[in-house]
Amino acid sequence: MARILVADDNLDQVTVHRKLLETLGYLVATAMSPDETLRELDWIRPDLVIVDLRFPHAADGLALIRGIRQRDSTVPMIVLSGWPDDLYGAPEESLVSRIVVKGRLGELLQTIKELLAGCGADS
């Protein structure tokens, strides 16, 4: 069973994504701050990370992306953001696997399937 870490500073977003992914059979851990995200990354060793970009500001999300890559250079990472333009063209864009706009649930679920299949993790 694949382990997914969902990181967002919005409790509603974290709760909705956790419940949805758990109903699909994934083991889900959550984090609501950059520091908590890095601790959970070290603790659970997820197969996939989904992270908000504005945490609460884009600079915080960009720093978090770099922190995740310093700890784990290979874990697939989806940035889920309402403001993807904050990432496009930034050096950190090359550090993430995919960028998905918040609210595009079908695209998010398809991306999760593709990335987990690519790393050999199953649902």
TORTISE-559644 format. One record per atom (N, C-alpha, C): x, z, y; atom name; residue in three letters. Coordinates in pm, 1 decimal, always signed. Last residue first. Layout:
N
+----------+----------+----------+------+------+
!        u !        w !        v ! atom ! type !
+----------+----------+----------+------+------+
!        X !        Z !        Y !   CA !  ALA !
...
+----------+----------+----------+------+------+
//
This chain:
123
+----------+----------+----------+------+------+
!        u !        w !        v ! atom ! type !
+----------+----------+----------+------+------+
!   -126.7 !   -505.8 !   +108.2 !    N !  SER !
!   -230.1 !   -419.1 !   +164.3 !   CA !  SER !
!   -276.7 !   -328.7 !    +56.4 !    C !  SER !
!   +233.1 !   -520.8 !    +70.8 !    N !  ASP !
!    +96.2 !   -560.9 !    +40.1 !   CA !  ASP !
!     -1.4 !   -465.7 !   +107.5 !    C !  ASP !
!   +537.3 !   -661.0 !   +185.0 !    N !  ALA !
!   +446.2 !   -545.4 !   +176.6 !   CA !  ALA !
!   +306.1 !   -597.1 !   +147.5 !    C !  ALA !
!   +701.1 !   -878.7 !   +228.7 !    N !  GLY !
!   +682.6 !   -834.2 !    +92.0 !   CA !  GLY !
!   +595.1 !   -711.7 !    +76.3 !    C !  GLY !
!   +716.6 !   -982.9 !   +474.2 !    N !  CYS !
!   +816.6 !   -879.1 !   +443.3 !   CA !  CYS !
!   +797.3 !   -820.9 !   +302.9 !    C !  CYS !
!   +511.8 !  -1165.3 !   +480.8 !    N !  GLY !
!   +647.5 !  -1212.8 !   +504.0 !   CA !  GLY !
!   +754.2 !  -1110.2 !   +470.9 !    C !  GLY !
!   +289.9 !  -1007.5 !   +457.4 !    N !  ALA !
!   +321.7 !  -1098.2 !   +346.3 !   CA !  ALA !
!   +467.1 !  -1145.2 !   +358.8 !    C !  ALA !
!   +298.2 !   -887.0 !   +707.0 !    N !  LEU !
!   +318.5 !   -804.8 !   +587.5 !   CA !  LEU !
!   +350.6 !   -891.7 !   +465.5 !    C !  LEU !
!   +248.2 !  -1109.4 !   +872.0 !    N !  LEU !
!   +375.0 !  -1036.2 !   +883.7 !   CA !  LEU !
!   +402.2 !   -949.1 !   +761.2 !    C !  LEU !
!     -9.5 !  -1190.3 !   +786.3 !    N !  GLU !
!   +105.0 !  -1281.0 !   +781.1 !   CA !  GLU !
!   +237.4 !  -1205.1 !   +782.8 !    C !  GLU !
!   -166.9 !   -960.5 !   +837.2 !    N !  LYS !
!   -155.3 !  -1016.8 !   +702.1 !   CA !  LYS !
!    -30.6 !  -1103.1 !   +688.4 !    C !  LYS !
!   -133.4 !   -939.8 !  +1118.0 !    N !  ILE !
!    -91.6 !   -830.7 !  +1029.2 !   CA !  ILE !
!    -70.7 !   -884.0 !   +887.8 !    C !  ILE !
!   -254.4 !  -1178.6 !  +1197.9 !    N !  THR !
!   -112.1 !  -1157.2 !  +1224.4 !   CA !  THR !
!    -57.1 !  -1047.0 !  +1134.9 !    C !  THR !
!   -519.1 !  -1129.5 !  +1125.8 !    N !  GLN !
!   -446.4 !  -1240.7 !  +1063.8 !   CA !  GLN !
!   -296.1 !  -1223.6 !  +1080.4 !    C !  GLN !
!   -575.3 !   -914.0 !  +1298.9 !    N !  LEU !
!   -580.8 !   -894.6 !  +1153.2 !   CA !  LEU !
!   -506.6 !  -1005.7 !  +1079.5 !    C !  LEU !
!   -543.5 !  -1039.3 !  +1552.3 !    N !  LEU !
!   -461.8 !   -923.4 !  +1513.9 !   CA !  LEU !
!   -459.3 !   -907.7 !  +1362.1 !    C !  LEU !
!   -741.4 !  -1235.5 !  +1543.7 !    N !  GLU !
!   -601.0 !  -1275.9 !  +1555.4 !   CA !  GLU !
!   -508.4 !  -1162.0 !  +1512.8 !    C !  GLU !
!   -967.4 !  -1069.4 !  +1534.2 !    N !  GLY !
!   -939.9 !  -1163.8 !  +1425.9 !   CA !  GLY !
!   -794.4 !  -1207.9 !  +1425.7 !    C !  GLY !
!   -945.5 !   -931.8 !  +1783.9 !    N !  LEU !
!   -935.7 !   -862.1 !  +1656.9 !   CA !  LEU !
!   -903.3 !   -954.5 !  +1540.3 !    C !  LEU !
!   -863.1 !   -936.0 !  +2069.7 !    N !  ARG !
!   -864.5 !  -1049.6 !  +1976.7 !   CA !  ARG !
!   -842.6 !   -997.2 !  +1834.9 !    C !  ARG !
!   -827.1 !   -708.7 !  +2215.4 !    N !  GLY !
!   -962.2 !   -762.3 !  +2206.4 !   CA !  GLY !
!   -974.0 !   -880.2 !  +2111.7 !    C !  GLY !
!   -505.9 !   -776.0 !  +2352.0 !    N !  LYS !
!   -608.3 !   -679.2 !  +2310.9 !   CA !  LYS !
!   -745.5 !   -744.1 !  +2314.5 !    C !  LYS !
!   -312.1 !  -1042.3 !  +2231.5 !    N !  VAL !
!   -388.5 !   -988.8 !  +2342.9 !   CA !  VAL !
!   -494.7 !   -893.7 !  +2289.0 !    C !  VAL !
!     -4.6 !  -1012.4 !  +2069.4 !    N !  VAL !
!   -148.0 !  -1036.0 !  +2053.8 !   CA !  VAL !
!   -219.4 !   -969.5 !  +2171.3 !    C !  VAL !
!   +302.7 !  -1134.0 !  +1977.8 !    N !  ILE !
!   +229.5 !  -1074.2 !  +2088.8 !   CA !  ILE !
!    +83.4 !  -1112.9 !  +2069.7 !    C !  ILE !
!   +540.3 !  -1070.5 !  +1712.9 !    N !  ARG !
!   +426.2 !  -1141.4 !  +1772.0 !   CA !  ARG !
!   +370.7 !  -1062.2 !  +1889.4 !    C !  ARG !
!   +789.9 !   -946.1 !  +1684.8 !    N !  SER !
!   +748.0 !  -1051.1 !  +1592.2 !   CA !  SER !
!   +637.4 !  -1136.5 !  +1651.5 !    C !  SER !
!  +1034.0 !   -880.8 !  +1941.3 !    N !  VAL !
!   +906.8 !   -856.3 !  +1873.6 !   CA !  VAL !
!   +870.4 !   -974.3 !  +1784.8 !    C !  VAL !
!  +1260.2 !   -954.3 !  +2075.0 !    N !  LEU !
!  +1272.1 !   -842.8 !  +1981.1 !   CA !  LEU !
!  +1144.4 !   -816.7 !  +1902.3 !    C !  LEU !
!  +1208.4 !  -1140.2 !  +2265.8 !    N !  SER !
!  +1276.7 !  -1187.4 !  +2145.1 !   CA !  SER !
!  +1289.5 !  -1077.9 !  +2038.6 !    C !  SER !
!  +1105.8 !   -982.0 !  +2468.1 !    N !  GLU !
!  +1015.1 !  -1072.2 !  +2396.6 !   CA !  GLU !
!  +1078.0 !  -1119.1 !  +2265.8 !    C !  GLU !
!  +1307.8 !   -851.4 !  +2598.6 !    N !  GLU !
!  +1244.4 !   -781.5 !  +2485.6 !   CA !  GLU !
!  +1148.4 !   -871.2 !  +2408.4 !    C !  GLU !
!  +1368.1 !  -1011.1 !  +2820.0 !    N !  PRO !
!  +1459.1 !  -1011.2 !  +2704.7 !   CA !  PRO !
!  +1396.0 !   -947.9 !  +2579.7 !    C !  PRO !
!  +1067.1 !  -1178.0 !  +2929.5 !    N !  ALA !
!  +1157.0 !  -1062.0 !  +2932.7 !   CA !  ALA !
!  +1249.0 !  -1068.0 !  +2810.4 !    C !  ALA !
!   +893.8 !  -1385.8 !  +2876.7 !    N !  GLY !
!  +1012.6 !  -1414.0 !  +2956.1 !   CA !  GLY !
!  +1109.9 !  -1298.0 !  +2967.8 !    C !  GLY !
!   +622.5 !  -1173.5 !  +2841.3 !    N !  TYR !
!   +668.8 !  -1312.3 !  +2834.9 !   CA !  TYR !
!   +787.0 !  -1332.9 !  +2929.3 !    C !  TYR !
!   +547.6 !   -917.0 !  +2920.7 !    N !  LEU !
!   +650.9 !   -932.5 !  +2817.5 !   CA !  LEU !
!   +707.5 !  -1074.3 !  +2812.6 !    C !  LEU !
!   +352.1 !   -935.7 !  +3106.8 !    N !  ASP !
!   +458.4 !   -838.8 !  +3133.0 !   CA !  ASP !
!   +574.4 !   -853.1 !  +3034.7 !    C !  ASP !
!   +167.0 !  -1099.4 !  +2991.5 !    N !  ASP !
!   +260.5 !  -1161.4 !  +3086.6 !   CA !  ASP !
!   +374.5 !  -1067.1 !  +3123.3 !    C !  ASP !
!     -9.0 !   -941.0 !  +2846.4 !    N !  PRO !
!   +108.5 !   -996.1 !  +2777.8 !   CA !  PRO !
!   +209.3 !  -1060.9 !  +2872.0 !    C !  PRO !
!   -202.2 !   -716.1 !  +2895.6 !    N !  TRP !
!   -119.0 !   -782.0 !  +2996.2 !   CA !  TRP !
!     +6.2 !   -839.5 !  +2930.9 !    C !  TRP !
!   -312.5 !   -592.8 !  +2687.5 !    N !  GLY !
!   -405.4 !   -662.2 !  +2775.4 !   CA !  GLY !
!   -332.4 !   -741.6 !  +2882.0 !    C !  GLY !
!   -141.1 !   -607.5 !  +2373.7 !    N !  SER !
!   -146.5 !   -577.4 !  +2516.6 !   CA !  SER !
!   -255.7 !   -655.1 !  +2587.5 !    C !  SER !
!    +57.5 !   -534.7 !  +2117.1 !    N !  LEU !
!    -85.0 !   -553.5 !  +2143.0 !   CA !  LEU !
!   -107.8 !   -511.6 !  +2287.4 !    C !  LEU !
!   +320.5 !   -656.9 !  +1946.6 !    N !  VAL !
!   +285.4 !   -596.6 !  +2074.4 !   CA !  VAL !
!   +141.4 !   -636.0 !  +2102.2 !    C !  VAL !
!   +428.9 !   -593.5 !  +1626.4 !    N !  ILE !
!   +328.4 !   -663.4 !  +1705.2 !   CA !  ILE !
!   +311.3 !   -586.6 !  +1835.5 !    C !  ILE !
!   +708.9 !   -620.7 !  +1425.7 !    N !  MET !
!   +648.7 !   -548.6 !  +1537.5 !   CA !  MET !
!   +552.9 !   -640.8 !  +1612.4 !    C !  MET !
!   +869.3 !   -556.8 !  +1115.2 !    N !  PRO !
!   +785.8 !   -645.5 !  +1196.6 !   CA !  PRO !
!   +714.4 !   -564.1 !  +1304.6 !    C !  PRO !
!  +1191.9 !   -416.5 !  +1101.4 !    N !  VAL !
!  +1048.3 !   -391.0 !  +1085.6 !   CA !  VAL !
!   +969.3 !   -489.1 !  +1173.1 !    C !  VAL !
!  +1464.9 !   -460.0 !  +1153.4 !    N !  THR !
!  +1390.9 !   -558.1 !  +1075.2 !   CA !  THR !
!  +1240.6 !   -534.7 !  +1066.4 !    C !  THR !
!  +1602.4 !   -261.9 !  +1283.8 !    N !  SER !
!  +1616.0 !   -398.0 !  +1335.1 !   CA !  SER !
!  +1526.5 !   -498.5 !  +1264.7 !    C !  SER !
!  +1539.2 !    +41.7 !  +1385.6 !    N !  ASP !
!  +1504.3 !    -44.1 !  +1272.1 !   CA !  ASP !
!  +1502.5 !   -188.4 !  +1320.5 !    C !  ASP !
!  +1651.1 !   +160.0 !  +1612.6 !    N !  ARG !
!  +1632.2 !   +239.3 !  +1491.3 !   CA !  ARG !
!  +1608.2 !   +153.8 !  +1367.6 !    C !  ARG !
!  +1655.5 !    -41.7 !  +1798.9 !    N !  GLN !
!  +1778.8 !    +33.7 !  +1774.7 !   CA !  GLN !
!  +1768.6 !   +114.3 !  +1646.0 !    C !  GLN !
!  +1387.3 !   -120.0 !  +1798.6 !    N !  ARG !
!  +1488.5 !   -209.7 !  +1742.0 !   CA !  ARG !
!  +1621.0 !   -138.5 !  +1717.3 !    C !  ARG !
!  +1275.4 !   +100.6 !  +1930.0 !    N !  ILE !
!  +1234.8 !    +69.1 !  +1792.2 !   CA !  ILE !
!  +1341.0 !    -18.7 !  +1726.6 !    C !  ILE !
!  +1398.5 !    +75.3 !  +2181.1 !    N !  GLY !
!  +1421.8 !   +193.8 !  +2098.0 !   CA !  GLY !
!  +1385.2 !   +170.5 !  +1952.4 !    C !  GLY !
!  +1288.4 !   -166.7 !  +2273.2 !    N !  ARG !
!  +1433.8 !   -156.7 !  +2251.3 !   CA !  ARG !
!  +1466.3 !    -37.8 !  +2159.9 !    C !  ARG !
!  +1020.6 !    -81.3 !  +2289.2 !    N !  ILE !
!  +1057.3 !   -194.3 !  +2203.2 !   CA !  ILE !
!  +1207.3 !   -189.1 !  +2171.9 !    C !  ILE !
!  +1048.5 !   +116.5 !  +2486.7 !    N !  LEU !
!  +1009.0 !   +153.0 !  +2350.5 !   CA !  LEU !
!  +1044.5 !    +41.9 !  +2252.5 !    C !  LEU !
!  +1108.0 !    -35.4 !  +2711.1 !    N !  ALA !
!  +1207.7 !    +60.2 !  +2661.6 !   CA !  ALA !
!  +1176.2 !   +100.7 !  +2518.0 !    C !  ALA !
!   +863.0 !   -167.3 !  +2730.8 !    N !  LEU !
!   +984.9 !   -244.8 !  +2708.0 !   CA !  LEU !
!  +1096.7 !   -154.8 !  +2654.6 !    C !  LEU !
!   +694.8 !    +48.9 !  +2785.4 !    N !  GLY !
!   +677.9 !    -28.8 !  +2663.2 !   CA !  GLY !
!   +800.8 !   -110.5 !  +2629.4 !    C !  GLY !
!   +792.7 !   +125.7 !  +3035.4 !    N !  ASP !
!   +795.7 !   +221.3 !  +2923.5 !   CA !  ASP !
!   +782.6 !   +148.7 !  +2790.6 !    C !  ASP !
!   +737.1 !   -101.3 !  +3187.2 !    N !  ALA !
!   +877.8 !    -60.6 !  +3168.0 !   CA !  ALA !
!   +891.4 !    +38.0 !  +3052.6 !    C !  ALA !
!   +456.9 !    -99.7 !  +3194.0 !    N !  ALA !
!   +527.0 !   -201.0 !  +3114.6 !   CA !  ALA !
!   +672.9 !   -162.1 !  +3089.2 !    C !  ALA !
!   +329.2 !   +237.6 !  +3159.9 !    N !  HIS !
!   +373.4 !   +123.6 !  +3239.9 !   CA !  HIS !
!   +450.4 !    +26.2 !  +3151.1 !    C !  HIS !
!   +277.7 !   +443.0 !  +2985.3 !    N !  PRO !
!   +162.9 !   +380.2 !  +3051.7 !   CA !  PRO !
!   +200.4 !   +260.5 !  +3138.4 !    C !  PRO !
!   +278.3 !   +171.6 !  +2848.8 !    N !  PHE !
!   +284.0 !   +301.3 !  +2779.9 !   CA !  PHE !
!   +329.1 !   +412.6 !  +2872.8 !    C !  PHE !
!   +196.5 !   -136.1 !  +2781.0 !    N !  ARG !
!   +190.6 !    -44.2 !  +2896.0 !   CA !  ARG !
!   +172.0 !    +96.7 !  +2843.2 !    C !  ARG !
!   +197.2 !   -231.2 !  +2514.6 !    N !  LEU !
!   +307.2 !   -258.3 !  +2606.4 !   CA !  LEU !
!   +309.7 !   -161.6 !  +2724.6 !    C !  LEU !
!   +145.7 !    -79.4 !  +2195.3 !    N !  ASP !
!    +94.2 !   -118.3 !  +2326.1 !   CA !  ASP !
!   +211.9 !   -141.9 !  +2418.5 !    C !  ASP !
!   +235.2 !   -188.3 !  +1870.8 !    N !  VAL !
!   +264.7 !   -106.7 !  +1987.4 !   CA !  VAL !
!   +201.1 !   -166.8 !  +2112.8 !    C !  VAL !
!   +259.4 !   -161.3 !  +1534.6 !    N !  ILE !
!   +175.4 !   -221.0 !  +1638.2 !   CA !  ILE !
!   +188.8 !   -131.7 !  +1759.8 !    C !  ILE !
!   +481.5 !   -222.9 !  +1272.2 !    N !  VAL !
!   +452.9 !   -142.1 !  +1390.7 !   CA !  VAL !
!   +366.9 !   -224.5 !  +1485.2 !    C !  VAL !
!   +513.5 !   -207.1 !   +919.2 !    N !  LEU !
!   +473.2 !   -282.6 !  +1037.1 !   CA !  LEU !
!   +445.2 !   -184.5 !  +1150.3 !    C !  LEU !
!   +594.3 !    -31.4 !   +734.7 !    N !  ASP !
!   +615.8 !   -171.6 !   +700.4 !   CA !  ASP !
!   +586.2 !   -262.4 !   +819.8 !    C !  ASP !
!   +756.8 !   +273.2 !   +852.0 !    N !  PRO !
!   +644.9 !   +181.2 !   +833.7 !   CA !  PRO !
!   +689.4 !    +41.0 !   +793.4 !    C !  PRO !
!   +881.0 !   +546.9 !   +809.5 !    N !  ARG !
!   +940.7 !   +417.4 !   +773.2 !   CA !  ARG !
!   +831.8 !   +312.3 !   +747.7 !    C !  ARG !
!   +804.0 !   +801.9 !   +883.5 !    N !  ILE !
!   +723.9 !   +732.4 !   +782.3 !   CA !  ILE !
!   +782.1 !   +599.7 !   +735.3 !    C !  ILE !
!  +1017.6 !   +897.2 !  +1057.3 !    N !  TRP !
!   +954.9 !   +980.6 !   +953.8 !   CA !  TRP !
!   +888.3 !   +897.8 !   +845.1 !    C !  TRP !
!  +1091.4 !   +704.7 !  +1242.0 !    N !  ASP !
!  +1193.9 !   +764.9 !  +1156.7 !   CA !  ASP !
!  +1132.3 !   +836.3 !  +1036.8 !    C !  ASP !
!   +838.3 !   +661.0 !  +1353.7 !    N !  LEU !
!   +913.4 !   +549.5 !  +1295.3 !   CA !  LEU !
!  +1019.7 !   +602.1 !  +1199.2 !    C !  LEU !
!   +780.8 !   +910.8 !  +1459.6 !    N !  GLU !
!   +701.5 !   +860.8 !  +1346.1 !   CA !  GLU !
!   +773.0 !   +745.1 !  +1276.3 !    C !  GLU !
!   +971.1 !   +913.2 !  +1669.4 !    N !  ARG !
!   +973.7 !  +1016.2 !  +1563.4 !   CA !  ARG !
!   +898.9 !   +967.3 !  +1439.8 !    C !  ARG !
!   +883.0 !   +695.4 !  +1821.5 !    N !  LEU !
!  +1016.2 !   +691.1 !  +1759.8 !   CA !  LEU !
!  +1029.7 !   +796.3 !  +1650.6 !    C !  LEU !
!   +628.3 !   +791.2 !  +1898.8 !    N !  THR !
!   +641.8 !   +666.5 !  +1823.6 !   CA !  THR !
!   +776.2 !   +661.2 !  +1751.6 !    C !  THR !
!   +691.2 !  +1012.7 !  +2052.5 !    N !  GLU !
!   +620.6 !  +1032.8 !  +1925.7 !   CA !  GLU !
!   +632.1 !   +908.6 !  +1837.7 !    C !  GLU !
!   +808.1 !   +878.9 !  +2271.1 !    N !  ASP !
!   +886.6 !   +972.9 !  +2189.9 !   CA !  ASP !
!   +822.7 !   +996.2 !  +2053.7 !    C !  ASP !
!   +586.7 !   +723.9 !  +2369.5 !    N !  PRO !
!   +707.8 !   +659.6 !  +2317.4 !   CA !  PRO !
!   +791.6 !   +753.4 !  +2228.9 !    C !  PRO !
!   +272.4 !   +844.1 !  +2239.3 !    N !  SER !
!   +376.8 !   +843.7 !  +2341.4 !   CA !  SER !
!   +498.2 !   +771.6 !  +2283.8 !    C !  SER !
!   +103.0 !   +852.6 !  +2025.9 !    N !  MET !
!    +43.3 !   +834.5 !  +2157.7 !   CA !  MET !
!   +144.3 !   +846.3 !  +2271.6 !    C !  MET !
!    +69.4 !   +716.8 !  +1700.2 !    N !  ALA !
!   +152.3 !   +784.6 !  +1798.8 !   CA !  ALA !
!    +94.8 !   +752.9 !  +1936.0 !    C !  ALA !
!    -27.5 !   +721.7 !  +1351.9 !    N !  THR !
!    -48.5 !   +690.5 !  +1492.5 !   CA !  THR !
!    +47.5 !   +770.2 !  +1580.0 !    C !  THR !
!    -38.3 !   +553.0 !  +1038.5 !    N !  ALA !
!     +8.4 !   +664.8 !  +1119.8 !   CA !  ALA !
!     -9.7 !   +623.2 !  +1265.1 !    C !  ALA !
!   -214.8 !   +440.9 !   +761.2 !    N !  VAL !
!   -193.3 !   +428.3 !   +904.7 !   CA !  VAL !
!   -147.0 !   +560.2 !   +964.0 !    C !  VAL !
!   -224.7 !   +231.0 !   +491.4 !    N !  LEU !
!   -191.3 !   +368.1 !   +529.7 !   CA !  LEU !
!   -150.1 !   +361.6 !   +675.9 !    C !  LEU !
!   -495.6 !     -1.1 !   +440.1 !    N !  TYR !
!   -361.1 !    +31.0 !   +487.2 !   CA !  TYR !
!   -345.7 !   +181.3 !   +507.8 !    C !  TYR !
!   -755.6 !    -77.3 !   +375.7 !    N !  GLY !
!   -665.3 !    -33.5 !   +270.2 !   CA !  GLY !
!   -523.8 !     -0.5 !   +312.0 !    C !  GLY !
!   -942.2 !   -124.5 !   +562.6 !    N !  LEU !
!   -885.6 !   -242.9 !   +497.4 !   CA !  LEU !
!   -779.4 !   -206.6 !   +393.7 !    C !  LEU !
!   -985.8 !   +122.7 !   +665.8 !    N !  THR !
!  -1093.0 !    +64.7 !   +584.2 !   CA !  THR !
!  -1045.8 !    -60.8 !   +511.8 !    C !  THR !
!   -747.5 !   +147.8 !   +812.9 !    N !  GLU !
!   -767.3 !   +230.3 !   +692.7 !   CA !  GLU !
!   -878.5 !   +174.1 !   +605.3 !    C !  GLU !
!   -800.7 !    -29.1 !  +1022.5 !    N !  LEU !
!   -693.8 !    -60.0 !   +927.5 !   CA !  LEU !
!   -704.0 !    +23.2 !   +800.7 !    C !  LEU !
!  -1015.4 !   +106.7 !  +1150.9 !    N !  LEU !
!  -1029.7 !    -29.3 !  +1099.8 !   CA !  LEU !
!   -925.5 !    -59.4 !   +992.9 !    C !  LEU !
!   -897.4 !   +353.8 !  +1221.6 !    N !  LYS !
!  -1014.1 !   +348.5 !  +1132.0 !   CA !  LYS !
!  -1031.3 !   +210.2 !  +1070.1 !    C !  LYS !
!   -686.8 !   +265.2 !  +1393.5 !    N !  ARG !
!   -659.5 !   +344.0 !  +1272.5 !   CA !  ARG !
!   -775.7 !   +332.0 !  +1173.9 !    C !  ARG !
!   -828.1 !   +133.8 !  +1598.9 !    N !  HIS !
!   -736.3 !    +58.3 !  +1513.0 !   CA !  HIS !
!   -704.8 !   +134.3 !  +1384.5 !    C !  HIS !
!   -977.4 !   +349.8 !  +1704.0 !    N !  VAL !
!  -1043.9 !   +229.0 !  +1653.3 !   CA !  VAL !
!   -952.1 !   +153.1 !  +1558.1 !    C !  VAL !
!   -771.2 !   +530.5 !  +1781.7 !    N !  THR !
!   -874.7 !   +568.6 !  +1685.5 !   CA !  THR !
!   -940.8 !   +446.7 !  +1622.5 !    C !  THR !
!   -624.8 !   +384.7 !  +1972.7 !    N !  VAL !
!   -559.5 !   +437.8 !  +1852.2 !   CA !  VAL !
!   -662.7 !   +466.2 !  +1743.8 !    C !  VAL !
!   -823.6 !   +339.4 !  +2167.2 !    N !  GLN !
!   -756.9 !   +228.2 !  +2100.2 !   CA !  GLN !
!   -693.5 !   +272.9 !  +1968.4 !    C !  GLN !
!   -885.0 !   +605.5 !  +2242.5 !    N !  ASP !
!   -988.3 !   +519.3 !  +2186.0 !   CA !  ASP !
!   -926.7 !   +401.8 !  +2109.7 !    C !  ASP !
!   -638.5 !   +696.1 !  +2349.2 !    N !  LEU !
!   -693.1 !   +756.8 !  +2227.2 !   CA !  LEU !
!   -799.0 !   +668.4 !  +2162.3 !    C !  LEU !
!   -374.9 !   +520.0 !  +2464.3 !    N !  ASN !
!   -519.3 !   +528.3 !  +2479.5 !   CA !  ASN !
!   -579.9 !   +576.7 !  +2348.0 !    C !  ASN !
!   -114.3 !   +470.7 !  +2416.7 !    N !  ASP !
!   -144.0 !   +593.6 !  +2489.5 !   CA !  ASP !
!   -293.1 !   +610.7 !  +2517.4 !    C !  ASP !
!    -15.0 !   +371.5 !  +2090.1 !    N !  ASP !
!    -85.7 !   +339.0 !  +2213.5 !   CA !  ASP !
!   -115.4 !   +470.5 !  +2284.0 !    C !  ASP !
!    +83.1 !   +252.3 !  +1785.1 !    N !  ALA !
!   +127.5 !   +331.3 !  +1899.3 !   CA !  ALA !
!    +59.6 !   +282.1 !  +2027.1 !    C !  ALA !
!    +62.7 !   +265.5 !  +1443.7 !    N !  VAL !
!     -8.3 !   +218.7 !  +1562.1 !   CA !  VAL !
!    +28.3 !   +310.2 !  +1677.9 !    C !  VAL !
!   +226.4 !   +169.4 !  +1159.0 !    N !  LEU !
!   +233.2 !   +264.3 !  +1269.5 !   CA !  LEU !
!   +167.5 !   +199.9 !  +1390.4 !    C !  LEU !
!   +139.5 !   +123.7 !   +824.2 !    N !  ILE !
!   +137.9 !    +68.3 !   +959.5 !   CA !  ILE !
!   +142.3 !   +182.9 !  +1059.4 !    C !  ILE !
!   +231.8 !    +49.6 !   +496.9 !    N !  ARG !
!   +224.4 !   +155.4 !   +599.0 !   CA !  ARG !
!   +236.9 !    +91.7 !   +736.3 !    C !  ARG !
!    +64.1 !    -91.7 !   +214.8 !    N !  ALA !
!   +147.5 !   -106.0 !   +334.3 !   CA !  ALA !
!   +122.0 !     +7.0 !   +433.4 !    C !  ALA !
!    +83.8 !     +0.0 !   -117.6 !    N !  MET !
!     +0.0 !     +0.0 !     +0.0 !   CA !  MET !
!    +88.8 !     +0.0 !   +124.6 !    C !  MET !
+----------+----------+----------+------+------+
//
